[in-house]
């Protein structure tokens, strides 16, 4: 007797229905992905805190500072072009990068090149660029510090392995750099309601033992930039001009003390 083997009978209607269900599932997943990405992009653009006009105008009108809107970010350089040290500075979440130009302009006056980055989607943790792609704004400079405010400082800590120094404004590290030979300056505010003195202290052991820790009396989280009040922050008792002067008094000697060449 002859036997023939045949595959299982498949109902053409069932087969067509299965394909239709699979197609619906695939398109549903695509729609969820697109909506998710679109939601993140939209959220990143909502509530961006713009730079205040008057402090920014003081930078643009400063004859000692050259301002360039470059691909790598906002670049502040000494007007005479003489600069051997640089600082890459990463803004806080949803803060206009221009809001840091006024508080950092004294560095350019003293011969330091400053690159204020524009984080992707206004959030530092979305910006995956390495430090070298940011320092390319001033390729002749060999000595670089990396720094940032708030979330920008957290990102700066992650890039610090490729830098000569680390500068934190109202921020702290989430990764451990305590066993490095980095020169570290952490400037915080007594009235900071976000990166509170308690949080700064709790993360102190992630920094080298010789890190310079300075708390400015009366400074809030938003005192480190010129973008107005911030939700959840404390109330500052220090005027903006005084804040700029105090930061310059602390930051400029630190940067000047970095090795040259």
Buried (B, 14 or more C-beta within 10 A) or exposed (E): EEEEEEEEEEEEEEEEEEEEEEEEEEEEEEEEEEEEEEEEEEEBEEEEBEBBEEBBEBBEEBEEBBBEEEEBBBBBBBEEEEBBBBBBBBBBBBBBBBBBBBBBBBBBBBBBBBBBBBBEBBBBBEBEEEBEBBBEBBEEBEBBBBBBBBBBBBBBBBBBEEBBBBBBBBBBBBEEBBEBEBBBBBBBBBBBBBBBEEBBEEBBEBBBEEBBBBBBEBBBBBBBBBBEEBEEBBEBEBEBEEBBBBBBEBBBEBBEEBEEE
